[in-house]
């Protein structure tokens, strides 16, 4: 996955230079993308637009993935990082003003 100043998240397969999926869900630079390392099939995207988007994804037999938006977590300032808790259903976010927030799923 590649993300950045173009407000997009582009997903590539290992053998291609063309993205197989492009998500444009933010209005400003994407600062972080995180996937849950468990069976939940969840992905977070954090942006300078002061939002974190939570997606559920489904993988099909042909390796195509469907991304379904679940929730938008709004913040008072730009979000510079977001992570899933490794054991509990929680998300942690950090904004550029230095505030860490926890969000229960």
Secondary structure, 3 states (H helix, E strand, C coil): CEECCCCCEEECCCCCCCCCEEECCCCCCEEEEEECCCCCCEEEEEECCCEEEEEEEEECCCCCEEEEEEEEEECCCCEEEEEECCCCCEEEEEECCCCEEEEEC
